[in-house]
Amino acid sequence: MIAASIPVIAARSAPGAQSGDAAGPPVLLVHGFGSDHASTWASSGWTAALDAAGRRWIAVDLPGHGTAARPTDPAAYALEELVAGLAAVAREEGPVDLVGYSLGGELALRLAGAQPGLARRVVAGGIGSHPPPELGAVAGIPLDAALLACAEGVQQSPRDPAALTAFSGRTLLFAGTEDPIADGLDVLADAMEDAEVVWLGRRHHRSTLSASTLKRRAIAFLAEG
Amino acid sequence: MASHTFTLPDLGEGLVEATVLEWLVAVGDGVERNAPLVEVETTKASTELPSPAGGTVLELHAAEGETVAVGAPLFTLEIAAESGIVGTVPAEAPPTRRVRLRPPAAR
């Protein structure tokens, strides 16, 4: 494993802030390409909603993003390296409930499928049955050398479609109805053993995550035993 | 009781406007300070804005789907009491004493 492919834990829930009846393992939050833990999970209201539900959570910054290392070698961002790096963090905390969006959703599904027992449940969104054609356009931001390397490394990775749907535990998949990246999400769900799909009307790739109905649904899903 | 109109805050990153995605409260609802009030979308991401004060929602100034400029009215709250200030604040009054400053006399 490439050391620079390991994400950093950028934020976690306050110790002792959780109510005693909050069941379930910690929730590991994984952001998408070109974003970071804060703009994906804090400003969208997810961490506040998890706090209110009494769930412990851990939010990472992926390599090349936020406060993490910024390697400029595309090899550090190969999907299998990113999954291995995420696994290293998850094992420290594990078992976990994995929640990921966009690239983070793909990593969450691949990690859960590759390491049975590490993830109890998975919530993944903003992904479809095909890899996004152009990661840079997805982010909608200027790309620095690290992000360019990340886009190249991710897009040149071999993609075993079976590895994306291998997780046999309970899974919640979600996407906005106006999000072309999520084309084929139902196909993914059908290929999985125990996945349900939530579609969010009138939402596109960047407006899906903050939907309050989604947060309620996901937190209820994670609270089930 | 006082009504206070809040404007769309500066969301940083040079963003000048945002689109209202969803109101999480309705006119007449009571809200607590920091409770999620409205979900807005910028060119960068969608964001949940917390209520800057506790009170009752009097008016929402933009419909869902409408674009609001930073600094434009977003919602009006009726705020129950001026909370947050403990003790008394001295009233402002004009100074009653005058002090004249004079340069020291030359010898």
Boltz contact constraints between the chains, C-beta under 6 A:
constraints:
  - contact:
      token1: [A, 39]
      token2: [B, 45]
      max_distance: 6.0
  - contact:
      token1: [A, 43]
      token2: [B, 47]
      max_distance: 6.0
  - contact:
      token1: [A, 45]
      token2: [B, 36]
      max_distance: 6.0
  - contact:
      token1: [A, 45]
      token2: [B, 48]
      max_distance: 6.0
  - contact:
      token1: [A, 206]
      token2: [B, 45]
      max_distance: 6.0
  - contact:
      token1: [A, 207]
      token2: [B, 21]
      max_distance: 6.0
  - contact:
      token1: [A, 207]
      token2: [B, 41]
      max_distance: 6.0
  - contact:
      token1: [A, 207]
      token2: [B, 46]
      max_distance: 6.0
  - contact:
      token1: [A, 210]
      token2: [B, 39]
      max_distance: 6.0
  - contact:
      token1: [A, 210]
      token2: [B, 46]
      max_distance: 6.0
  - contact:
      token1: [A, 210]
      token2: [B, 48]
      max_distance: 6.0
  - contact:
      token1: [A, 212]
      token2: [B, 24]
      max_distance: 6.0
